[in-house]
Amino acid sequence: MICVLAGGVGAARFLRGLVEVVEPERITAIVNTADDTVLHGLSISPDLDTVVYTLSDAIDPARGWGLRDETWRAMEGLARFARVRPDGSSAGGAWFNLGDTDLATHFYRTGRLAEGARPSEVAAEIARAFGVGVRILPMTEQRVRTMVDTEVGRMGFQEYFVGMHHDVGVRSIEFAGVSGASFIDPIVLEAAECVVIAPSNPVVSIGPIRALTGVDAALAARRDSVVAISPIVAGAALKGPADRMLTDLGHEASVVGVARMYAGVCGTLVIDAQDAPLAGAVEREGVRCVVVDTIMSRPGVAAALAATALEAAGVRLPRGGNRQ
Ligand code: FO1
């Protein structure tokens, strides 16, 4: 079994490549749920949904989140209430865009959780409904929330990311509830042939998974078969605020900074060809460095990247991958 620690868009695109080189059933994705939010009473799990929608090819390719061919009638309908909403009420807010078909996923998740189903059961059901063969696990069954302390106040992750367009300085990050939460399945981290840390934000996507008790220790204990892929290319994040966030929080927004953050838990860092001159500096941080094309916008790149990551972690692949 191959274990992938995953955030949203970058991880989802990596997983789409991975299923081209190994059977989906051989993959377990452990997905960040600290970005989850509740809006309109609905439980929304953006990273889980991004992974499932991408693997089922239902994702909107331009946005990287939500469903393709989406309509927005429900959101448009909320406009009617903006005029009457009392001061101080957040009811019917339209700052977070929920497409009409995407809403069905949130209805289902919310309904099942209200019946007492575990988040992992619901995640598996949603993955099955979308025909996804990869085992998709939330990082924990408990509630953990990324809280962002910004220069304009403390807020939940989606309020920062979507509400503020991640355009405010970040002072600190807290994973509220993490000390009372348990990692979803410690056996996976022991039994996996290799663990891949997907090209996701090291602070707010991989950070919450690593903050769960035992995860860093389990990764460190098998460090040689843990490989990470840098989400930072040429000093910038391909998507989202990872570069600014790293700088704001005192890290270096470069592959060397990523290597420093991951050196204790991974034996190899995969970096993009644009960062090849920094390979030596990455290795001086104590991780082996592999240089390859990591920008997954062109066909074939994600599968080649996945094959490279697996080989770097010691997984032998038949020539041409396991799948035709
Ligand atoms: N991202 C946005 O930038 N704006 C949105 O309105 C938005 C809505 C949304 C709805 C459902 C969903 O699953 C994801 C959504 N995202 C939206 C993406 C998401 O908030 C972020 O990409 C992740 O949380 C960061 O990993």
Residues whose N, C-alpha, C, O or C-beta is under 5 A from the ligand:
A	BS01	FO1	G8 D35 S45 P46 D49 W65 G66 W95 F96 N97 L98 V162
